[in-house]
Amino acid sequence: MTNLPLTNTQINASLNSKEDKLESLIGHLTRDDKEEIQKTFEDRMPEKLISNLSIKSTNGDFFEAAKFVSEGMQVIVDDQFSRAFKKKNYKPWNFEKYLYPVWILGVLFRYLVLFPLRVLIWVGGFFLIAVIFIIGSLILMKNKQKKLKFQTYMIKSWALLCFVSWSAVVRYHGTIPPKTTNNGKSLVFVANHTTLNDVVLLFRRQPCSIVGQRHSGFVGFLQNYVFAALDPVWFERWETKDRQSAIRKIKNRLNSGNVPLLLFPEGTCVNNEYCVMFKKGAFELDATIIPIAIKYNKLFANAYWNSREQSFLMHTLSLWASWAVIADVYFFPPQNKLPDETSTQFANRVKAMICRKAHLINCNADGYLKHVKLNENFIKHRQSQMANFLKKRFNLKEEENQNENQNQNENEKEKEKEKENIQNNNNNSQSEKNLKNLKNQNVLQNKKKITKSQSEIVLNSKKEK
């Protein structure tokens, strides 16, 4: 194959363009290049696929196929990305006659005994911890190191309180790393994200300075009063100035070396069945990364928080009304960016490690897209466009017309048969009528003959007399 007349600058410019990337790339290719690519494409494409798709060896088929694949993926509604944010509904197994009464008793026990008891434990424990936290912080105000150590211990106690209120069973695997590296910089913990309670699972072992989206309501209360002791970094995702300020704060936290930083590179909660794209920001900090895989067992409670369907308070109440929260937390060895590795490749490598350990499906879509809801009419329009393209590209219209003509011919034949049957029935009925008439005529003739013979007999008898 001849060398492509493209420099790296031109390729990067074409890839970053908002125009059609494929068309801009094709424009720089020579005819020989296209023919060579087409030949390679046809050689590697399975024969069955070629025969099924009716792809002919013309100059532009490779690029048409590439566009076809791209367009086809865009019109799929129930794809991996949309499934990544859906709660998995399980088939009820306990609605049997002999199990139903036990299930009813279980529901009554969870909502009438466990739920109020857990609420009382959490509320009472929270106020007690808050009072001790405030008093201890005031006493140790002058000694920053002791104050931080005390506040860290109290946050661990709060995480334990949450565990008790959930009847949680959390198993930790691997070696929990130290707070800092040899050069005095803080470590950066990155983990897959299912719920805000992921933070509680990690705080129980190692409190961290969280980097994340600023929230309001109950979550905002936790951010402002519970996590504030660890000097977190909150920002508005859609504010450019806020993000730039957050980057400066993160770098300062790294250099301080007080506590590790905790980031969720997905940027949103996923249902613990999939793992969406990792943002590369955490991997551009020139810091040591500690990957953490969190896997929840959905047997007794579904820990996934779908912020579009319920508030975090309602999510917490649902956990208190469930049997137990069961989870496994895996700590990986420290990871650093390789010399010939980009930030994106580093992020993908860490993500692949987490997916393998937590048995998650690796999905490369951007998690922020879940906040964009497409109009149903737009989706239907794109689907109809794709259907028309397929019909035109693979001659499906001709096949449909042939099928329609065959159906019409069959219908016409059936109609002709029906007409023939009706005509035969009419003919049979007419012949029956004719037979009846003939019979009636014969009967009448016989009657006439009889009457005539009788009259002749009478006349003859008269004559004889």
Sequence and secondary structure as in RCSB ss.txt:
>XXXX:A:sequence
MTNLPLTNTQINASLNSKEDKLESLIGHLTRDDKEEIQKTFEDRMPEKLISNLSIKSTNGDFFEAAKFVSEGMQV
IVDDQFSRAFKKKNYKPWNFEKYLYPVWILGVLFRYLVLFPLRVLIWVGGFFLIAVIFIIGSLILMKNKQKKLKF
QTYMIKSWALLCFVSWSAVVRYHGTIPPKTTNNGKSLVFVANHTTLNDVVLLFRRQPCSIVGQRHSGFVGFLQNY
VFAALDPVWFERWETKDRQSAIRKIKNRLNSGNVPLLLFPEGTCVNNEYCVMFKKGAFELDATIIPIAIKYNKLF
ANAYWNSREQSFLMHTLSLWASWAVIADVYFFPPQNKLPDETSTQFANRVKAMICRKAHLINCNADGYLKHVKLN
ENFIKHRQSQMANFLKKRFNLKEEENQNENQNQNENEKEKEKEKENIQNNNNNSQSEKNLKNLKNQNVLQNKKKI
TKSQSEIVLNSKKEK
>XXXX:A:secstr
    S  HHHHHHHHH SS HHHHHHTT  HHHHHHHHHHHHHHS HHHHHHHT    TTHHHHHHHHHHHHHHT
 SSSHHHHTTS         STTTHHHHHHHHHHIIIIIHHHHHHHHHHHHHHHHHHHHHHHHHTSS HHHHHHH
HHHHHHHHHHHHHHHHT EEEEES    SB TTS B EEEE  S TTHHHHHHTT   EEEEE   HHHHHHHHH
TGGGG  EEE TT HHHHHHHHHHHHHHHHH SS EEE TT S   SSEE    GGGGGS   EEEEEEEEETTT
      TTTS HHHHHHHHHTSS  EEEEEE   B   TT  HHHHHHHHHHHHHHHHT EE  S GGGGG    
HHHHHHHHHHHHHHHHHHTTHHHHHHHHHHHHHHHHHHHHHHHHHHHHHHHHHHHHHHHHHHHHHHHHHHHHHHH
HHHHHHHHHHHHHH 
